[in-house]
Amino acid sequence: MSKNLDRRKPKTPASRWKKHQTGWCYIHNKALFASRKVARRVVRDYPNSGMREYACEHVAGFFHIGHLPQVVRDGLLTTREVYGRDDV
C-alpha cells in the first residue's frame, strides 16, 4: 500500500492572512492588522480583487482590509470623496 503523502488541507485564502492578524474589531466585525504595511502584504495575496487596506476608525493605529467601493473602481470618485476622510 502506498501512503498518501499529501494529506494536508489546501491553504484557503483566510488561512494565508490569519497569521498576520493582530486582533478582531467587534465594531466593524473585521480582522485588525498592526500596521498598514502588514495589511498591504495581505492584500497582495489577492491580486485583482479590488481589496485595499484602510485605517480602523475605532481602534487607533490598526488597519482593516476590504473591497474598494464600486464607484472608486469605476473611476467616478476617489476614496477620499466617498469616505470624506484624509487617512484612507
Secondary structure as GFF3:
##gff-version 3
##sequence-region A 1 88
A	DSSP	alpha_helix	13	18	.	.	.	ID=ss1
A	DSSP	beta_strand	23	25	.	.	.	ID=ss2
A	DSSP	beta_strand	30	32	.	.	.	ID=ss3
A	DSSP	alpha_helix	36	44	.	.	.	ID=ss4
A	DSSP	beta_strand	51	55	.	.	.	ID=ss5
A	DSSP	beta_strand	63	67	.	.	.	ID=ss6
A	DSSP	alpha_helix	70	73	.	.	.	ID=ss7
A	DSSP	alpha_helix	79	83	.	.	.	ID=ss8
###
